[in-house]
Amino acid sequence: MLSIRRSRKHILLITVFLLILSTFLFGCTNETKQESDSKQKQKDTLTFAWPRDIGEMNPHVYNPSQLFAQSMVYESLVSYQDGGELKPQLAESWDISKDGKEYTFHLRQGVKFSDGTSFNADIVKKNFDAILKNVALHSWLRFIPKIDQTKVIDKHTFQLTLTEPYYATIQELAVVRPVRFLGEAGFPKNGDTSKGIEKSVGTGPWVLDEYKADEYATFKRNENYWGELPKVKKIKVKIIPDAETRVLAFEKGDLDLIYGEGVISLDTFKQLESTGNYETSVSEPVATRQLVMNTKKEQLSDVRVRQALQYGFNKQAMVDGITSGLEDKADYILPTNFPYTSNIKAQPIDYDVEKAKALLDEAGWKLPKGKNVREKDGKLLEVELMYDSAESIQKAMAETLQAEWAALGVKLNIVGVELPVQVQRFKGNDFDLNFFSNYGAPYDPHIFVNVVGSEGFGFKEAISSYPKKEELLQQIADVLKSTDEKERQKLYSSILTSLQEQGSIVPISYVKKVAVYQKNVSNFTFPANRDEHPFTGISIE
């Protein structure tokens, strides 16, 4: 009897042991599976921060919709690539009539919107017609007010007719907004997308999956995308307005990537780079930081004064010191990696204090004995430089110019204003000197010269004392209509050379994008289009 009891007790102990062992093994297996799932999820999801909410994701409107996000979901007929090359995207090819007015697009077949509906000529026309309901809103793109007719030729052929030739039409079709294509399900009943859309339905590589205003947005990969599928399955955008908070989140490992212009200070970028703990990248020039001198102001009306001010500051030292060497000193008013900008004949102005003083003397601005400011006809050589008070680089550059020009006998007053005030004063010609940055790819050089030659932007008034102003303005009008490539190159060379030689638009430095990313992130590249997203080729190890 005792033996039986012991046997039962032994069996019970073995059973309990096996139960404990199986529970332990199951727990280990489950933990291992969870760890594996977590690692896989990390590989599948790229997390980065942005200072503002992504906006309503409407392809046909502007702020607050964010350009990078719009470019993830919506696509254009053509894409802008390195060196200004325009390549097929939703259009496989196009034909342009000899008179430069008629554009016929042969659309890519087999393309689906993210909801499975077909991309075709009818939906292309519907998108164009929605944009043309609000021409005034989009007239900054010069080709839009010139559209005379939109026409469906057949299911995969769409035709656009202009009232006059405009060579930059194809290039302007590559911009992120407003000419990108919304699927049928996204249109409101009245077809007017300027007041909002039903939902974001595009042909792009990403689909908006989850969204919480001012907190985050998650985009999932469009598995039915017609082009190259992105390497990661999800992009999570965390909305973090404060730059320091973004950096702390990145250092904690909560972010895989910080990317863009001005998302962190250049000093912080250099600091993160110096640790060796992260990967960093700096783009090719995306724009030129410029100083605009208003020639309508008496003190700046003489080209010798404008040239003296350029000779009178050490541009290289200023750029190196203020941008931590990340930006390059700009010799030309537009980066030379843009179309038609590699043949500017203007001679860059180097630092030469004695040359600056001699030019000022020659222009009649003398420095009276015992005084610090030059005078002419009883007037002081005193000017004001306006800068964006929220832009630390502009402020530092303004202070540097103030100190260096004081040594020439020029009194520079600097005033920081909010960006809307800066823009309004510039447009209203209410300034002496002002900072400006051109628009970048794919907008330039045609948008830049158009702005220079148009009323209400500030430039046309600022160059009013140019000796051959009317000839310059005629060249700007001609280059935008030109259908001859050689003539166009010749005109651009003349226009950009003249603008630079007259000294009203002073190139300071070439603006660049920066990126900092974790060591397990690979294949990061900057897009050629300044406003496009950079996510398609990225991998996470």
C-alpha positions as CSV (number, residue, x, y, z in Angstrom):
1,M,0.0,0.0,0.0
2,L,2.8,2.4,0.9
3,S,4.6,1.5,-2.3
4,I,1.5,2.4,-4.3
5,R,1.2,5.8,-2.5
6,R,4.9,6.6,-3.2
7,S,4.4,5.6,-6.8
8,R,1.4,7.9,-7.2
9,K,3.3,10.7,-5.5
10,H,6.3,10.2,-7.8
11,I,4.0,10.3,-10.9
12,L,2.4,13.5,-9.5
13,L,5.8,15.2,-9.0
14,I,6.8,14.3,-12.5
15,T,3.6,15.6,-14.0
16,V,4.0,18.9,-12.1
17,F,7.6,19.2,-13.3
18,L,6.6,18.6,-16.9
19,L,3.9,21.2,-16.6
20,I,6.3,23.8,-15.2
21,L,8.9,22.9,-17.9
22,S,6.4,23.1,-20.7
23,T,5.1,26.5,-19.4
24,F,8.7,27.7,-19.2
25,L,9.5,26.5,-22.7
26,F,6.4,28.0,-24.1
27,G,7.2,31.3,-22.4
28,C,10.7,31.3,-23.8
29,T,9.4,30.4,-27.3
30,N,6.7,33.2,-27.0
31,E,9.3,35.7,-25.8
32,T,11.6,34.7,-28.7
33,K,8.7,35.1,-31.1
34,Q,7.9,38.5,-29.7
35,E,11.5,39.6,-30.0
36,S,11.6,38.3,-33.5
37,D,8.4,40.0,-34.4
38,S,9.7,43.3,-32.8
39,K,12.9,43.1,-34.8
40,Q,11.0,42.4,-38.0
41,K,8.7,45.3,-37.3
42,Q,11.7,47.6,-36.7
43,K,13.1,46.5,-40.1
44,D,9.7,47.1,-41.8
45,T,9.1,50.6,-40.3
46,L,11.1,53.8,-40.7
47,T,10.3,56.5,-38.2
48,F,11.3,60.1,-38.7
49,A,10.2,63.5,-37.3
50,W,8.7,66.5,-39.0
51,P,8.0,69.9,-37.4
52,R,4.5,70.3,-38.7
53,D,1.3,68.2,-39.2
54,I,1.2,66.6,-42.7
55,G,-2.0,68.5,-43.5
56,E,-5.1,67.4,-45.4
57,M,-3.2,65.4,-48.1
58,N,-5.0,67.2,-50.9
59,P,-2.8,67.2,-54.1
60,H,-4.3,70.4,-55.5
61,V,-3.7,72.8,-52.6
62,Y,-0.8,74.3,-50.6
63,N,-0.2,74.9,-46.9
64,P,-0.8,73.3,-44.5
65,S,-0.4,70.2,-46.7
66,Q,3.3,69.2,-46.5
67,L,5.2,68.6,-49.8
68,F,7.1,65.5,-48.8
69,A,3.8,63.8,-47.7
70,Q,2.0,64.8,-50.9
71,S,4.8,63.4,-53.0
72,M,4.5,60.0,-51.2
73,V,0.9,59.5,-52.2
74,Y,0.5,61.4,-55.5
75,E,2.5,61.3,-58.8
76,S,3.0,63.6,-61.8
77,L,3.2,62.9,-65.5
78,V,7.0,63.5,-65.5
79,S,9.8,63.4,-62.9
80,Y,12.7,65.7,-62.4
81,Q,16.1,63.9,-62.1
82,D,19.7,64.9,-61.4
83,G,21.0,67.6,-63.7
84,G,17.5,68.7,-64.6
85,E,16.7,65.7,-66.7
86,L,13.0,65.2,-67.2
87,K,12.0,61.5,-67.2
88,P,8.7,59.7,-67.7
89,Q,6.5,58.9,-64.7
90,L,2.8,58.5,-65.3
91,A,3.4,59.5,-68.9
92,E,5.6,57.1,-70.7
93,S,6.4,59.7,-73.4
94,W,5.2,63.0,-74.9
95,D,5.2,64.9,-78.1
96,I,5.5,68.7,-78.4
97,S,4.2,70.5,-81.6
98,K,6.6,72.6,-83.6
99,D,4.9,75.8,-82.5
100,G,5.4,74.8,-78.8
101,K,1.7,75.0,-78.0
102,E,0.5,71.4,-78.1
103,Y,1.6,68.7,-75.7
104,T,0.4,65.1,-76.3
105,F,1.1,62.7,-73.4
106,H,1.1,58.9,-73.9
107,L,0.1,57.6,-70.5
108,R,1.6,54.6,-68.8
109,Q,-0.7,51.6,-69.1
110,G,-1.6,49.2,-66.2
111,V,-1.3,51.9,-63.5
112,K,-3.8,51.6,-60.7
113,F,-4.8,54.0,-57.9
114,S,-4.4,52.7,-54.4
115,D,-8.1,51.8,-54.3
116,G,-7.7,49.6,-57.4
117,T,-9.3,51.9,-59.9
118,S,-7.5,52.6,-63.2
119,F,-5.4,55.6,-64.1
120,N,-6.3,56.9,-67.6
121,A,-6.8,60.0,-69.7
122,D,-10.3,60.7,-68.3
123,I,-9.0,61.0,-64.8
124,V,-6.0,63.1,-66.0
125,K,-8.5,65.5,-67.6
126,K,-10.7,65.6,-64.5
127,N,-7.7,66.6,-62.4
128,F,-6.6,69.3,-64.8
129,D,-10.2,70.7,-65.0
130,A,-10.3,70.8,-61.2
131,I,-7.1,72.8,-61.1
132,L,-8.3,75.1,-63.9
133,K,-11.4,76.1,-61.8
134,N,-9.0,78.0,-59.6
135,V,-6.5,79.5,-62.1
136,A,-5.7,82.5,-59.9
137,L,-4.7,80.2,-57.0
138,H,-2.2,78.3,-59.3
139,S,-1.0,81.1,-61.6
140,W,2.5,81.2,-60.0
141,L,3.1,78.2,-62.3
142,R,3.2,80.1,-65.6
143,F,1.9,77.3,-67.8
144,I,-1.5,77.0,-66.0
145,P,-2.9,80.4,-67.0
146,K,-1.8,79.6,-70.6
147,I,-3.8,76.4,-70.8
148,D,-6.4,76.8,-73.6
149,Q,-7.8,73.3,-73.8
150,T,-7.5,69.8,-72.2
151,K,-8.5,66.9,-74.3
152,V,-8.9,63.1,-74.1
153,I,-7.6,61.6,-77.3
154,D,-8.2,58.0,-76.3
155,K,-8.0,55.9,-73.1
156,H,-4.2,56.3,-72.8
157,T,-3.6,59.6,-74.6
158,F,-4.1,63.1,-73.2
159,Q,-3.6,66.4,-74.9
160,L,-2.8,69.9,-73.5
161,T,-3.0,73.0,-75.6
162,L,-1.6,76.4,-74.6
163,T,-2.4,79.8,-75.8
164,E,1.2,80.6,-76.5
165,P,4.5,78.6,-76.4
166,Y,6.1,78.2,-72.9
167,Y,9.1,75.9,-72.9
168,A,9.1,75.2,-69.2
169,T,5.7,73.4,-69.3
170,I,7.2,69.9,-68.9
171,Q,9.5,71.1,-66.1
172,E,6.6,72.7,-64.2
173,L,4.6,69.4,-64.6
174,A,7.3,67.8,-62.4
175,V,6.5,69.9,-59.3
176,V,4.9,68.3,-56.3
177,R,1.7,70.5,-56.4
178,P,-0.8,71.2,-57.8
179,V,-0.6,69.0,-60.9
180,R,-0.7,65.6,-59.4
181,F,-3.4,63.0,-59.8
182,L,-6.3,62.2,-57.4
183,G,-8.4,59.1,-57.9
184,E,-12.1,59.3,-58.7
185,A,-13.1,58.4,-55.1
186,G,-11.2,61.4,-53.8
187,F,-13.2,64.0,-55.6
188,P,-16.1,65.9,-53.9
189,K,-19.4,65.8,-55.8
190,N,-19.0,69.2,-57.2
191,G,-15.5,68.4,-58.5
192,D,-13.9,71.4,-56.8
193,T,-10.9,70.1,-54.9
194,S,-9.9,73.5,-53.6
195,K,-12.4,73.2,-50.8
196,G,-11.3,69.7,-49.7
197,I,-11.2,66.1,-50.9
198,E,-13.1,63.0,-49.8
199,K,-10.0,60.9,-49.2
200,S,-6.4,60.6,-50.4
201,V,-6.3,58.2,-53.3
202,G,-3.2,58.4,-55.4
203,T,-1.0,56.2,-57.7
204,G,2.2,56.7,-55.5
205,P,4.2,54.2,-53.6
206,W,2.6,55.0,-50.2
207,V,-0.9,55.1,-48.8
208,L,-1.9,57.0,-45.7
209,D,-2.8,54.4,-43.1
210,E,-3.2,56.0,-39.7
211,Y,-3.3,59.6,-38.7
212,K,-3.7,61.7,-35.5
213,A,-3.6,65.4,-36.1
214,D,-0.5,67.1,-34.7
215,E,0.8,63.8,-33.3
216,Y,1.7,61.3,-36.0
217,A,0.9,59.9,-39.4
218,T,1.7,56.4,-40.7
219,F,2.0,55.5,-44.3
220,K,1.9,51.9,-45.5
221,R,3.5,50.6,-48.7
222,N,1.2,50.5,-51.7
223,E,1.6,46.8,-52.5
224,N,0.0,47.3,-56.0
225,Y,2.4,50.1,-56.9
226,W,3.3,50.1,-60.6
227,G,6.9,51.1,-60.0
228,E,9.7,50.0,-57.8
229,L,8.3,48.9,-54.4
230,P,9.9,50.7,-51.4
231,K,12.2,48.5,-49.3
232,V,10.4,49.3,-46.0
233,K,6.7,48.6,-45.5
234,K,5.8,51.6,-43.3
235,I,6.9,55.2,-42.8
236,K,5.9,56.7,-39.4
237,V,6.0,60.5,-39.2
238,K,6.1,61.9,-35.6
239,I,5.1,65.5,-35.4
240,I,7.7,67.2,-33.2
241,P,7.7,71.0,-33.5
242,D,10.7,71.7,-31.3
243,A,14.1,71.1,-32.9
244,E,15.8,70.1,-29.6
245,T,13.1,67.6,-28.8
246,R,13.6,66.1,-32.2
247,V,17.3,65.6,-31.5
248,L,16.7,64.1,-28.1
249,A,14.2,61.6,-29.6
250,F,16.7,60.7,-32.2
251,E,19.5,60.2,-29.7
252,K,17.2,57.9,-27.6
253,G,16.6,55.8,-30.7
254,D,13.0,56.7,-31.1
255,L,13.7,58.1,-34.6
256,D,15.6,56.5,-37.4
257,L,16.0,59.6,-39.5
258,I,16.1,63.4,-39.3
259,Y,16.0,65.0,-42.7
260,G,15.3,68.3,-44.5
261,E,16.2,72.0,-44.5
262,G,16.3,73.7,-41.1
263,V,14.9,70.7,-39.2
264,I,18.0,71.0,-36.9
265,S,20.6,73.6,-36.6
266,L,23.8,73.2,-38.5
267,D,25.8,73.2,-35.3
268,T,23.7,70.3,-34.0
269,F,24.2,68.5,-37.2
270,K,28.0,68.8,-36.9
271,Q,27.8,67.7,-33.3
272,L,25.9,64.6,-34.1
273,E,28.3,63.9,-36.9
274,S,31.3,64.3,-34.7
275,T,30.2,61.5,-32.3
276,G,30.6,58.8,-34.9
277,N,27.5,57.1,-33.6
278,Y,25.4,58.0,-36.6
279,E,25.4,58.2,-40.4
280,T,25.2,61.7,-42.0
281,S,24.6,63.1,-45.5
282,V,24.7,66.5,-47.1
283,S,23.0,67.2,-50.4
284,E,24.2,69.0,-53.5
285,P,23.1,72.7,-53.5
286,V,19.3,73.1,-53.6
287,A,19.2,76.9,-53.7
288,T,21.3,80.0,-53.3
289,R,21.2,82.2,-50.3
290,Q,21.1,85.7,-51.8
291,L,21.3,89.3,-50.7
292,V,19.1,91.7,-52.7
293,M,20.0,95.4,-53.0
294,N,17.3,97.8,-53.9
295,T,18.6,100.1,-56.6
296,K,15.7,102.4,-56.2
297,K,17.3,103.6,-52.9
298,E,19.7,106.5,-53.7
299,Q,22.6,105.1,-51.7
300,L,22.4,101.8,-53.7
301,S,21.6,103.2,-57.1
302,D,25.3,103.3,-58.2
303,V,26.7,99.9,-59.4
304,R,30.1,100.9,-57.9
305,V,28.5,101.1,-54.4
306,R,26.9,97.7,-54.8
307,Q,30.1,96.2,-56.0
308,A,32.1,97.9,-53.2
309,L,29.8,96.3,-50.7
310,Q,30.5,92.9,-52.2
311,Y,34.2,93.4,-52.2
312,G,34.0,94.6,-48.6
313,F,33.1,91.4,-46.8
314,N,34.9,88.1,-46.5
315,K,32.2,85.8,-47.9
316,Q,34.3,82.6,-47.5
317,A,35.0,83.3,-43.8
318,M,31.4,84.3,-43.1
319,V,29.9,81.2,-44.7
320,D,32.4,78.8,-43.1
321,G,32.0,80.3,-39.7
322,I,28.2,80.7,-39.7
323,T,27.2,77.5,-41.4
324,S,30.0,75.4,-39.8
325,G,31.4,74.7,-43.3
326,L,28.3,72.9,-44.5
327,E,27.3,75.5,-47.0
328,D,29.7,76.5,-49.8
329,K,30.5,80.1,-50.7
330,A,28.3,80.9,-53.7
331,D,30.0,82.4,-56.8
332,Y,26.9,82.6,-58.9
333,I,23.3,83.6,-58.2
334,L,21.9,80.2,-59.1
335,P,23.6,76.8,-58.4
336,T,25.4,75.5,-61.4
337,N,23.8,72.1,-61.2
338,F,20.5,73.5,-62.4
339,P,19.5,73.6,-66.1
340,Y,21.0,76.5,-68.2
341,T,23.1,77.8,-65.3
342,S,26.6,76.4,-66.1
343,N,27.5,79.1,-68.6
344,I,27.3,82.3,-66.5
345,K,30.1,84.6,-67.7
346,A,30.1,87.0,-64.7
347,Q,33.4,87.2,-62.8
348,P,32.9,86.3,-59.1
349,I,33.9,89.1,-56.7
350,D,36.5,88.2,-54.1
351,Y,37.2,89.9,-50.8
352,D,39.3,93.1,-51.3
353,V,38.8,95.9,-48.8
354,E,41.1,98.3,-50.6
355,K,39.2,97.8,-53.9
356,A,35.9,98.4,-51.9
357,K,37.2,101.7,-50.5
358,A,38.4,102.8,-53.9
359,L,35.1,102.2,-55.5
360,L,33.2,104.1,-52.8
361,D,35.6,107.0,-53.3
362,E,35.1,106.9,-57.0
363,A,31.3,106.9,-56.6
364,G,31.7,110.2,-54.5
365,W,31.1,108.7,-51.1
366,K,33.9,110.2,-49.1
367,L,34.9,109.6,-45.4
368,P,35.3,113.0,-43.7
369,K,38.2,113.2,-41.3
370,G,37.3,112.2,-37.8
371,K,34.0,110.6,-38.8
372,N,33.0,106.9,-39.2
373,V,30.4,107.1,-41.9
374,R,30.9,108.2,-45.5
375,E,29.0,111.1,-46.9
376,K,27.9,112.5,-50.3
377,D,26.1,115.8,-50.9
378,G,25.3,116.0,-47.2
379,K,23.8,112.5,-47.0
380,L,25.2,109.6,-45.0
381,L,26.0,106.2,-46.6
382,E,23.5,104.5,-44.3
383,V,21.2,101.6,-45.3
384,E,19.0,99.0,-43.6
385,L,19.2,95.2,-43.9
386,M,16.0,93.3,-43.2
387,Y,16.2,89.7,-42.0
388,D,13.8,86.9,-40.8
389,S,13.9,87.1,-37.0
390,A,13.3,83.4,-36.7
391,E,16.3,82.6,-39.0
392,S,19.5,82.3,-37.0
393,I,21.7,82.2,-40.1
394,Q,20.2,85.4,-41.5
395,K,20.7,87.1,-38.2
396,A,24.3,86.0,-37.9
397,M,25.1,87.1,-41.5
398,A,23.5,90.4,-40.9
399,E,25.6,91.1,-37.9
400,T,28.8,90.1,-39.8
401,L,28.0,92.4,-42.6
402,Q,27.2,95.2,-40.2
403,A,30.7,94.9,-38.6
404,E,32.6,94.4,-41.9
405,W,30.9,97.3,-43.7
406,A,31.5,99.6,-40.7
407,A,35.2,99.3,-41.5
408,L,34.4,100.7,-45.0
409,G,32.6,103.7,-43.6
410,V,29.1,102.2,-44.3
411,K,26.5,102.3,-41.6
412,L,24.3,99.2,-41.8
413,N,21.2,99.1,-39.6
414,I,19.8,95.6,-39.2
415,V,16.2,94.8,-38.3
416,G,14.7,91.4,-37.6
417,V,11.0,91.0,-38.7
418,E,8.6,88.1,-38.9
419,L,8.6,86.2,-42.2
420,P,5.2,87.5,-43.4
421,V,6.4,91.0,-42.8
422,Q,9.7,90.3,-44.6
423,V,7.8,88.9,-47.6
424,Q,5.3,91.8,-47.7
425,R,7.9,94.5,-47.4
426,F,10.0,92.9,-50.2
427,K,7.0,92.7,-52.5
428,G,6.1,96.3,-51.7
429,N,9.6,97.5,-52.4
430,D,9.8,98.7,-48.8
431,F,13.4,97.8,-48.2
432,D,17.0,98.7,-48.7
433,L,18.6,95.2,-48.5
434,N,16.9,91.9,-47.9
435,F,17.8,88.2,-47.8
436,F,16.3,85.9,-50.4
437,S,16.6,82.3,-51.5
438,N,15.6,81.1,-54.9
439,Y,13.1,78.2,-55.3
440,G,15.4,75.3,-56.3
441,A,14.7,72.3,-58.5
442,P,12.5,71.8,-60.4
443,Y,11.4,75.5,-60.3
444,D,14.6,77.2,-61.5
445,P,15.9,78.9,-63.5
446,H,12.6,79.7,-65.2
447,I,10.6,80.6,-62.1
448,F,13.5,82.7,-60.8
449,V,13.9,84.8,-63.9
450,N,10.1,85.1,-64.2
451,V,9.9,86.5,-60.7
452,V,12.7,88.9,-61.5
453,G,10.8,90.1,-64.5
454,S,7.3,90.3,-63.0
455,E,5.5,93.0,-61.1
456,G,4.8,92.5,-57.4
457,F,7.6,90.2,-56.3
458,G,10.1,92.9,-55.3
459,F,12.9,92.2,-57.9
460,K,11.6,94.1,-60.9
461,E,11.4,97.3,-58.8
462,A,14.8,96.5,-57.1
463,I,16.6,96.4,-60.4
464,S,15.0,99.7,-61.6
465,S,18.4,101.5,-62.0
466,Y,19.9,98.9,-64.3
467,P,21.2,100.7,-67.4
468,K,19.7,98.1,-69.8
469,K,16.7,97.1,-67.7
470,E,14.2,97.0,-70.6
471,E,16.5,94.9,-72.7
472,L,16.9,92.5,-69.8
473,L,13.1,92.3,-69.3
474,Q,12.6,91.5,-73.0
475,Q,15.2,88.7,-72.8
476,I,13.3,87.2,-69.9
477,A,10.1,87.3,-71.8
478,D,11.8,85.8,-74.9
479,V,13.6,82.9,-73.0
480,L,10.3,81.6,-71.6
481,K,8.7,81.5,-75.0
482,S,11.7,80.1,-76.9
483,T,11.3,76.8,-78.7
484,D,15.0,76.7,-79.7
485,E,17.4,75.0,-77.3
486,K,20.5,76.9,-78.4
487,E,18.8,80.3,-78.3
488,R,17.4,79.5,-74.8
489,Q,20.8,78.7,-73.5
490,K,22.3,81.9,-75.0
491,L,19.5,84.0,-73.4
492,Y,19.8,82.4,-70.0
493,S,23.6,83.0,-70.1
494,S,23.0,86.7,-70.9
495,I,20.2,87.2,-68.3
496,L,22.0,85.6,-65.4
497,T,25.3,87.2,-66.3
498,S,23.7,90.7,-66.5
499,L,21.8,90.2,-63.2
500,Q,25.0,89.3,-61.4
501,E,27.3,91.9,-63.0
502,Q,24.9,94.7,-61.9
503,G,25.4,93.7,-58.3
504,S,21.8,94.0,-57.1
505,I,21.5,90.2,-56.5
506,V,24.5,89.0,-54.5
507,P,25.1,85.3,-54.1
508,I,26.2,84.4,-50.6
509,S,26.1,80.6,-50.1
510,Y,24.6,77.5,-51.5
511,V,21.8,76.1,-49.3
512,K,21.9,72.3,-48.8
513,K,19.7,69.7,-47.1
514,V,21.1,67.5,-44.3
515,A,20.2,64.1,-43.0
516,V,21.2,62.2,-39.9
517,Y,20.3,58.6,-39.5
518,Q,20.9,55.5,-37.4
519,K,23.7,53.1,-38.3
520,N,21.1,50.4,-39.4
521,V,19.6,52.7,-42.0
522,S,21.1,52.3,-45.5
523,N,20.7,53.4,-49.1
524,F,19.6,57.0,-48.2
525,T,19.8,59.4,-51.1
526,F,18.6,62.9,-51.6
527,P,16.0,63.4,-54.4
528,A,16.8,65.7,-57.2
529,N,13.5,67.4,-56.8
530,R,13.8,69.7,-53.7
531,D,10.3,68.8,-52.5
532,E,10.1,65.1,-53.1
533,H,10.3,62.5,-50.3
534,P,13.5,60.4,-49.9
535,F,12.0,57.1,-48.7
536,T,11.7,54.7,-51.6
537,G,15.2,53.2,-51.6
538,I,15.9,53.3,-47.9
539,S,16.5,49.9,-46.1
540,I,16.7,49.1,-42.4
541,E,19.1,46.3,-41.4
